[in-house]
């Protein structure tokens, strides 16, 4: 199982020489499983670049955490969706007001927010609603659990051939900073790779404590408490430049070495081969 990071920013895409090395596209990670269609974790602006790699793929499976702009903005720019015969299967959270995945995405991709609606795209779309569920996608088993954020939000654990990857891109840190929800723990315990929200540092968390995200320090402690093998820091604040992220990466990696966890700071183009215990 291979992970490819096409977008690693949170909140909004950004551009500039100061963020060139880590990248400015928003949340989009590809899970490659032999013999399966591409499996995408979120549909941020990085999806446009993933589409260029997918060539004439006839099918794509997508796991969407929630529907904030930074997680779905790449959908109408996904090249294979512009071809007849492509099937795009999108899983995501049902809404508390009763709307499903399809209704929400149709409301986002339509005039006046976008020139045409999803019905105008040549691809065939299917939409699947989830809450706390366990289901199959291709040859992988997927666990979805509701996680604290702002509005209904899912984290996912993808398991295949004895390997597991957990994706929690947006996570409201508990106000006491020392616990996690049952759903988060269910996703994280013993996972091989945890891709986790790391938007804030201690100093810039002040004033943003209820904005739906967490500190790097919380992500580290969560990984340790759940026995995670590799933690990938993700959903970087758009104001965090490359030099600042270098400092985060060095400090977090050193902490990880002390605690027996590999800690990686995500950048666009990063590829991780997921392997089990040797």
Secondary structure by P-SEA (a helix, b strand, c coil): cbbbbcccccccccccccccccccccbbbbbbcccccccccccccaaaaaaaaaccccbbbbbbcccccccccccccccccccccbbbbbbbbbccccccaaaaaaaaacccccccccccccbbbbbbbbcccccccccbbbbbbbbccccbbbbbbbbccccccccccccccccccccccaaaaaaccccccccccccccccccccccccccccaaaaaaaaaaacccbbbbccccccccaaaaaaaaaaaaaaaaaaccbbbbbcccccccccccc
